């Protein structure tokens, strides 16, 4: 791998291993794997997306971009919950953490039903209703926040340890989030949804030699016109969350930066879809204006600069 990025500026070799392959991957087992990489001469650890997953367990169908999967936490290495670091974490992540915690609690209260099936006052985020939820479930919400702090605290120490051994962390960002996710629930204006929260169109790919029906992924599509209006605020936040964790980031399904396959909601397969344009050049320009040279890699390992 070569390129102008500080990570890609020289030839490197690495290993792809998902954190889920390690028990408590953010703790001792993760450091042990880093030791193995360094001893073997590897300088890159590539992993799959690390967000919390739904019932299907797919890391490409995450319930939150910003949150971490608590299954990767090493319980043997507790973080200093309740101290200054915890309060600083909550303050620094106030743009997503309260919504994520509330979403997880409401999902549990509704026995895992997707958010668009909740009662309208929960589905539509009535302010008085959500205030009541935060009061009634204050301890449960605090537990979710503490869990996310634990994830972030262990991740940061794993990142520092990797750097001390000359190893770079190579993350992965799905192009889409899952329909039943904290982001879609809390950022409805950014997605193609009807008044009740149901998707108007969903993601997939067209038929090809491998699948005559195409692939119907089911992710809610972005409302790109709405995203233009606020200079792609949602995507700039996505990258900020991810680039705080890794040295290099792979963007899954980079093809959708040029055009995306839009399938009408309710279609039995992907054949009814059509290519719709994506303002990818505008988006990348906005990202570059905020982050400078982007440490991004497309699916084919082409470096984005």
N, C-alpha and C positions, 0 to 999 in steps of 0.2 A: 504494500500500500504506500503510495507516495502522494505528495501534494504540497501546497503552501501553508496549510494549517500547521500549528506548532506540534500537533500530534502526528500529522501525516507528512511532516517535512522530511522524514527519512523512512527507510524500509523497516517494516515491523512484521512480526508474526504474532498471531494470537489464537485463542481458543474460544469457541462459542459454548457457553454452559449457562443454562437458565438457573437463577437462584433457587427455583423450586427443586432442583436436583440435589441441593445440599440441605441438611437438617439445620434449621436456624442459620441460614446462609449469611446473615449480616454479622454474625459473631465469630466464634473460634473456627468454625468450619470454613467460612469465607476467607479468613486470614490464612488458614492452612492451604486452601486452593491457590491463593496468591503466592504463597511460598513455593508451591509446586511449579507455578508458572515461571517465577523468577529463576528457579533452579534449572528449569528446562530451557531457558533462554527466550521465553515468550515475554512480550511487553504489552499485550492487549488482552483484556478480558471482555469479551462481547457477551451480552446477556439479552434476554427477551424483555418486553415491557414489564415493569414491576408494580403496576397498579393493582388494586383489588379486583378480583374477577367475580363473575356471576355464577349461576348454577352450572354452566357448561365448563367452567374452569379455564376458558381461553384467555391468555394474556393479551389478545388482540380485540377483546370485547370487554374493556374495563369499565367499572362502575364509577371511576374517577381518574382523571389524568393526574391531578395534583397529589392525591393520597397514595400511600404505599400499601402494599399487601401485608397485613399483619402476620401472615403465615411465615414470612421470612425473618421475623424477629427472633433473636436468641434469648429465651427467658432466663438464661443463666447470667446475662449481663444487663441488669436493669439500669435504666437511665435515671438521673436525679429528678424525678417527677415532683412538681410542686415548688421547685427552686427557681432562681432567677433565669436559668436557661429555658425552663419550661414556659415561663411567662413571656420571655422574649420570643420564643417560637410562636406562641399563640398570637402575639401582636404582629409579628412579621408575616403571618399567614392568614390574617383576618379576611383576606379577599376570597378564600375558599373553605377554610376549616370549619367555621360555624355552619355553613350550608351542607358540607359533607357530613358532619356529625348529626345534624337534624335529619338529613335524608336517610342515613343508616338507621336511626331510631324509628322513624316513621315506616321504613320498609319492614322492620321487625314487627312493629305494631300491626301492620297490615299483612302479616304472615307471608311476606315475600311477593305480594301482588305488585305489578309494575305501577309506577306513580300515576299514570294516566287513568288507572282504575280506582284510585283513592277518591274519597268524597271531595266534592269541588273545593271546599275550603282548604283542604290539604293540597290537593292537586294544583290549585291556582295560587297557592302561597298567600292566603289571606293574612295580613300582618298581625291582626289580633289573635288569630288561631295559632300562628307560629310562635308568638310570644307565650301563649299558654302552653304549647308543647315544650318550649325551653324551660319554663318554670316547673312543669309537672315531671319532666324527665331530665332534670338538671344533672343528677348524678350519672345517669347513663350517657348523656352527652359529654360530660366531663371525662368519662372513661374512654370514649372514642377519641377525644382530643389527646388524652395522655398516651393512648396507643399510637397515634400518629407521631407524637413527639418521640416516643421510644423508637419508632421506625427511622425517623430523621436523624436522631442522635446516633444510632448504631450505623446508619448509612454513612454519615460524615466521618466517623472513625474508621470505617472500612475504606473509604476513599483516601483518607490520609495515610492509612497503612499501605494501600496499593502504591501510592506515590513514593513512599519511603522505600519500596522494593523496586521502583522503576517501572511499575505497571500502570497502564491507563485503563479506565473504565469506559466501555463502549456501550451506550444505551440504545434503546429502541422505542420509537414513538408510533403508535398506530395512527393512521391518517384520520380515522373516525373514532368516536367513543360509542359505547353501547347506548341504545335507546333508553334503557332503564338505568340511568346514571345521574349522579348529583349534578353534573354539568348541564345535561339536557333539562332537568327539572328546574334548575335555578337560572338558566340562561335561555329560556324558550325563544326569545326573539332572534337568537342566533341560528335557529334551525327551522326547517320546513315542516311546520306543525299546523294542525287545525286548532280551532278554539278550545277543543277538549284535550289537547296534548297528543293526539294521534298523528303519526307521521303521514305526510302527504305523498312522499316518495322515499325509497330506501336505496341503500348502496348495494352494489354487486359488480359483476363483470359479465360481458356478453358471451354467447356460445363460442366455443373454439374446438380444436381437434381433441381436447381432453374431456370436454363436457358439452354435449349437444344442447343442454338446457341452460348453460351458463352457470354462474354462481350467484345465488341470492343470499347476500350476507345479512341484510336486514338493518344495518346501521342507519340511523336518521341522518338525512343529508343536511348540510349547512345551507343557510340562506345567505348566499354570497353578496347579494345586494345590501342586506342589513350589515354584513361585516365590513363592507366598504365604508359605510356611513361613520363608523367609529375607528377607521384605520386599522381594522383587523385586531382589535383589542383582545378578543378571545384567543386568537392564535399567538399573539405576543405573550400573553400570560402562559399559554401552554409551553412555549419554549423556555420562558424564564424558569418555570418549575423544573423542567427536565435538565437544563444546562447547569443548574445548581448542583446536580448530582453526578454528572458524568463529564468526561473530557471530550467525547465524541458521541454524536447521536445519529442513529440511522432512522430515516423517515420511511416507514412502511407504506407501500402502495403509492410511490412517488408519481406514478402515471397520472394520478388524479389531480396533480398540480396543473396539468394541461387541460384535461377534460375528465369528467367522471360519468360513470354509467348510472343513470337515474331510472329506477324501476318504480312504476306506480304502486303505491301501497295496496296490499291485498293480492298482488299477482302471485300465481302459484310457482313461478320460476322466473328467471332473469330475462327470458326472451322478449318480454314486452318493454324492456328498457330502451333508452336512447342515450347517445352521447350528449352531454351538456357542457358548455364551456366553464372552466374554472379560471378565475383571475389570478393564476399562479404567479405571473411576473410581478403584478402589483403587490401580492402578498409577500413574496421574497424581498422585494424592495423595502417594504415596511419593516420586515424582520432584520434586514441588513442595517437599516438606519438605526435600529435600537441596539443590536448586538455586534455590529461591525462584521468582520469576517465570520461567516457562519460555520461552526464546526459540525456540519451536517453531511450525511452520506445517503445517497439514494439507494434504492434496492439493489442496483447493479454495482454498488461500491464506487460510483462516480462521486467525487468530492464536489460539493456545492460551495462556490465562493462568490 
